Amino acid sequence: MRRFATLIALVFLLAPAAARAAVNPQIAGLQVALRAHGLYLGPIDGVAGPKTASAVHAFQRKVGLPVGVATVRTRLALGPLGRPLFGARTITLGDFGWDVAVLQFLMTRDGVYSGALDGYFGKQTSAALRRYQRRLRVTTDGIAGPHTLATIANHDSVPVRSHTTIASEVYVVKAGDNLTQIAARFGTTVAALAAQNHLEPAQPIVIGKRLRVPARPPAPALVAQHQDVRAMLDAWSGRLGVDPHLVRAIAWMESGYQTRLVSASGAVGVMQTLPSTRDYVETVLLGKRVPHTVDGDVEIGVTLLKHLLTVFDGNERLALAAWYEGERAVRKYGVYKVTTPFVDDVLALAQRM
């Protein structure tokens, strides 16, 4: 009971008194972050129950923090998935973090999203957000901007800090400017700019007009929880001649760089390879046994990726599809519909890692 009470304190920290309820969507973000560390195996339900509290305390002990409430220090230690809280920024394609996980949880609960609760705002999440926005009767742009966030917070009873605001800045239009150029300069979209300033995207903009532009915070760095893991990924990428950015992206998508993660299907380690896959790599591709260590796990995964890139003539999309669904399946049936989001997400992450 004492451990449960300490986590409930987080609910009170995030929610005003009138919004205290059994389900707090912000807690779903915490649960996803803890799951990435292999410490929480319960449902992503937004309920601050004993299992969530136990996982928080296990993580705090692991990283040397005081055991108790999931404070800001705990969230920072959780890495990219530990921040920012839902409502603290505009969320757009390619973003990664706690707030994205909360959004995915809410859309899953409302039946408009059926993808992974992985905290990554890929194309599947963006498409689901458009469906959600149509249901909420807000601008359908696939961007969780200030109006969408406020509507969601009200519709789904998401507690946000009262002082949280979506920062913006003012840009004065100059000769030769257009919305596309301005959007690219500030890391936003034409649709978001037009909606923010009540503009018609097809119409020219007047020189001297003051535009409100969402001030995007720096994207959270997608770095290893343990620097030696990333070093291993880069080392094997270099030895085998595989793009290290692609290797890092796969490892992050599969495990969040967690070395002891074991999936329900039995996939293990940083690269989340099945025992049958390891056996294939050892007997067919390498002709030797590889130690069951973190370094060995990485060697197995990068060797498999190199093989897939080779047999598919360097086509990264097909190689990633084969990683996800199997080489034989891709050759016989092509890329499954359910595989496409995984491929898209890995390729998008590879540009940032």
Sequence and secondary structure as in RCSB ss.txt:
>XXXX:A:sequence
MRRFATLIALVFLLAPAAARAAVNPQIAGLQVALRAHGLYLGPIDGVAGPKTASAVHAFQRKVGLPVGVATVRTR
LALGPLGRPLFGARTITLGDFGWDVAVLQFLMTRDGVYSGALDGYFGKQTSAALRRYQRRLRVTTDGIAGPHTLA
TIANHDSVPVRSHTTIASEVYVVKAGDNLTQIAARFGTTVAALAAQNHLEPAQPIVIGKRLRVPARPPAPALVAQ
HQDVRAMLDAWSGRLGVDPHLVRAIAWMESGYQTRLVSASGAVGVMQTLPSTRDYVETVLLGKRVPHTVDGDVEI
GVTLLKHLLTVFDGNERLALAAWYEGERAVRKYGVYKVTTPFVDDVLALAQRM
>XXXX:A:secstr
 HHHHHHHHHHHHHS GGG  SB HHHHHHHHHHHHTT   S   SB  HHHHHHHHHHHHHHT  SSS  HHHH
HHTGGGG   TTSS B TT BSHHHHHHHHHHHHTTS  S  SSB  HHHHHHHHHHHHHHTS  SS B HHHHH
HHHHHTT    TT    EEEEE  TT  HHHHHHHTT  HHHHHHHHT  TTS   TT EEEEE          S
SHHHHHHHHHHHHHHT  HHHHHHHHHHHHTT TT B TT  BTTTTB HHHHHHIIIIIISS   SSHHHHHHH
HHHHHHHHHHHTTT HHHHHHHHHH HHHHHHH   TTTHHHHHHHHHHHTT 
